[in-house]
């Protein structure tokens, strides 16, 4: 089975937004946002995903990527 890769780091670079700024806008801790950014999570609440999309002016499709197993 493949896996979902979060591309939050790429979107943050494109939007010139720091981890601290995004965490503040989204309303979560830097530690939790860092875990999301570095793909160290197994789930993300839709509410959190929606807040990230609002802060970065993007869609979930801009942040999520499906990677097939090789």
JOWO-V792382 format. One record per backbone hydrogen bond with DSSP energy under -0.5 kcal/mol. CO is the residue of the C=O (numbers start at 1). NH is the residue of the N-H. Records with the same first field share a line. If there is no record, write none. Layout:
BEGIN
CO = NH, NH
END
This chain:
BEGIN
3 = 67
5 = 7, 65
7 = 11
8 = 12
9 = 13
10 = 14
11 = 15
12 = 17
13 = 16
18 = 22
19 = 23
20 = 24
21 = 25
22 = 26
23 = 27, 28
29 = 33
30 = 34
31 = 35
32 = 36
33 = 37
34 = 38
35 = 40
36 = 39
45 = 49
46 = 50
47 = 51
48 = 52
49 = 53
50 = 54
51 = 55
52 = 56
53 = 57, 58
54 = 57
59 = 62, 63
60 = 63, 64
63 = 7
65 = 5
66 = 68
67 = 3
END
